Amino acid sequence: MASKLFHDGNRHFQDLFDSRRIADRLEAVTFRQAFTDDDRAFIGNAEFFFLASADAEGRPDCSFKGGAPGFVRVTGPDELAFPDYDGNGMFKSLGNIFANPHVGLLFIRMGDRPARLRVNGTASVSRDDPEIGDYVGAQLLVRVRARAIFPNCPRYIPGQDGPSIYNPQAGVPPVEPAWKGFDAFRDAVPRRAPPPRPKGRAD
């Protein structure tokens, strides 16, 4: 069955690190094309997200988008919308969308219950959207039709008490995330790849 999430570039590194099985399992278990109730709540409570876009030649850009909770809204089974507020006038992201509608959105929740949600899809920008008046301060409204919706492991997100406990540290065994032991994934998790040897070292 063809993957809806991975291409040959992804597969190259999955095969290099023997992670194709866990990648396929994650796609089978977490990938979706319609928002769940949990997705709606997560997005509706977000105070910020990161927006990745690219111009017509594929040159990328990443932008921070912030607002009060509710500034991003799930408006349909596979659609969300967010306002464009007054900014620096460069229109890097929206200009890219005008030239190339493919976008990626990354939502992150910090704190004691860190979480990440990714939404990839196609975007459109309108100044005359009939619902733009529902978004206080909006000068334009962006709608995103989702092609892929999936959560990501949040282990490297800093917590309220400091850096993530999962950050690699010299001489300290890595801390494994709990999800690797879940029944849905346990049998597909590969062994960790050994670290590369320093150049010039012979054992």
C-alpha positions in Angstrom: 0.0 0.0 0.0 1.4 3.4 -1.0 2.3 5.8 1.7 0.4 9.1 2.0 3.0 10.5 4.3 6.5 9.4 3.1 8.5 9.8 -0.2 11.8 8.4 -1.4 13.8 10.9 0.6 12.1 9.8 3.8 12.5 6.2 2.9 16.2 6.7 2.3 16.9 7.6 6.0 14.3 5.2 7.3 16.2 2.4 5.7 19.5 3.8 6.8 18.3 3.7 10.5 16.0 0.6 10.1 13.0 2.7 11.0 10.7 2.0 8.1 8.6 -0.4 10.2 8.0 2.1 13.0 7.4 4.9 10.4 4.7 2.8 8.7 3.2 1.9 12.1 3.0 5.5 13.1 1.4 6.4 9.8 -1.1 3.5 10.3 -2.0 4.5 13.8 -1.8 8.3 13.9 -2.2 9.6 10.4 -5.6 11.1 9.5 -7.2 13.5 7.0 -10.1 14.7 9.2 -9.8 16.5 12.5 -10.8 14.6 15.7 -12.5 16.2 18.7 -9.1 16.3 20.4 -7.5 18.0 17.4 -10.2 20.6 17.5 -9.7 21.3 21.2 -5.9 21.4 20.8 -6.0 23.8 17.9 -8.7 25.9 19.5 -6.6 26.4 22.6 -3.4 27.2 20.8 -1.8 30.6 21.3 0.7 30.1 18.6 1.9 27.8 15.8 4.6 27.7 13.2 3.8 28.0 9.5 6.1 26.6 6.9 5.7 27.7 3.3 7.8 27.9 0.1 7.8 30.1 -3.0 7.3 28.9 -6.5 10.9 27.7 -6.8 10.7 25.7 -3.6 12.7 28.2 -1.4 11.4 27.7 2.2 10.3 30.0 4.9 9.1 29.4 8.4 7.0 31.9 10.4 5.6 32.2 13.9 1.9 33.0 14.1 0.4 34.0 17.4 -2.9 35.2 18.9 -5.4 34.7 21.7 -6.8 31.1 22.1 -9.4 30.6 19.4 -7.5 32.6 16.8 -7.1 29.4 14.8 -10.4 27.5 14.2 -11.3 24.2 12.7 -14.0 25.2 10.2 -14.7 21.8 8.6 -13.9 18.1 8.8 -10.5 18.8 7.1 -10.3 22.6 7.1 -9.0 25.2 9.5 -8.7 29.0 9.3 -6.6 31.7 10.9 -6.4 35.5 10.5 -3.5 37.5 9.2 -2.9 40.4 11.5 -1.0 43.6 10.8 2.8 42.8 10.7 6.0 44.0 9.1 4.5 44.3 5.7 6.9 41.7 4.0 4.1 39.1 3.5 6.7 36.3 3.3 4.3 33.5 4.2 1.2 34.8 2.4 3.2 35.7 -0.6 4.5 32.2 -0.7 1.0 30.8 -0.4 -0.1 33.0 -3.3 2.7 31.4 -5.4 2.6 27.9 -3.9 -0.3 26.8 -1.8 1.5 23.9 -0.1 2.0 24.5 3.6 2.9 22.8 6.9 1.6 23.9 10.3 3.2 22.9 13.6 1.2 23.4 16.8 3.1 23.0 20.1 1.8 22.9 23.7 4.4 23.6 26.4 4.3 22.9 30.1 3.6 19.8 32.1 1.7 18.1 29.2 3.8 18.9 26.1 2.3 17.9 22.8 2.7 18.5 19.1 0.3 18.4 16.2 1.2 18.7 12.6 -1.1 19.7 9.7 0.0 19.6 6.1 -2.2 20.8 3.3 -3.0 23.5 0.8 -3.8 27.1 1.7 -5.7 30.0 0.2 -5.8 33.6 1.2 -8.8 36.0 1.0 -9.6 39.6 1.8 -13.3 39.0 1.1 -14.0 35.8 3.0 -17.6 36.0 4.3 -16.3 35.0 7.8 -13.4 37.4 8.0 -15.4 39.7 10.3 -15.6 36.9 12.9 -11.8 37.3 13.5 -11.1 40.5 15.4 -8.1 42.3 13.8 -8.0 40.2 10.7 -6.8 42.0 7.5 -6.9 38.7 5.5 -8.1 35.2 6.3 -6.2 32.0 5.5 -7.9 28.7 5.0 -6.0 25.4 5.0 -7.4 22.2 3.5 -5.6 19.4 5.4 -3.9 16.6 3.5 -2.2 15.0 6.5 -3.0 15.5 10.2 -0.8 13.7 12.8 0.7 14.1 16.2 4.5 14.1 16.9 6.4 12.8 19.9 6.8 15.8 22.2 9.9 14.6 24.1 12.3 17.4 23.2 9.9 20.2 24.1 11.2 22.1 27.2 9.1 21.8 30.3 8.2 24.3 33.0 11.1 23.2 35.1 13.8 23.5 32.4 15.2 21.5 29.5 13.6 18.3 28.4 14.8 15.2 30.2 15.2 13.6 26.8 17.9 15.9 25.6 21.1 13.8 24.9 23.8 14.2 27.5 27.3 12.9 27.3 27.9 9.8 29.4 24.2 9.4 30.3 22.0 6.6 28.9 19.2 8.0 26.8 15.7 8.2 28.3 13.2 6.4 26.1 9.7 7.9 25.6 6.8 6.0 27.0 5.1 5.6 23.6 7.8 3.2 22.4 6.5 0.7 24.9 2.9 1.0 23.9 1.3 -2.2 22.5 0.6 -0.4 19.1 4.3 0.3 18.6 6.5 -1.9 20.7 7.2 -4.6 18.1 8.1 -2.1 15.4 10.6 0.1 17.3 14.1 -0.4 16.0 17.3 -0.6 18.1 19.0 2.8 18.5 21.7 3.3 15.8 25.2 3.4 17.3 26.7 6.9 17.3 29.2 7.6 14.5 32.9 7.2 15.4 35.0 10.4 15.7 37.1 10.8 12.6 40.6 9.4 12.8 39.7 7.0 15.6 40.6 3.3 15.2 39.3 0.7 17.6 
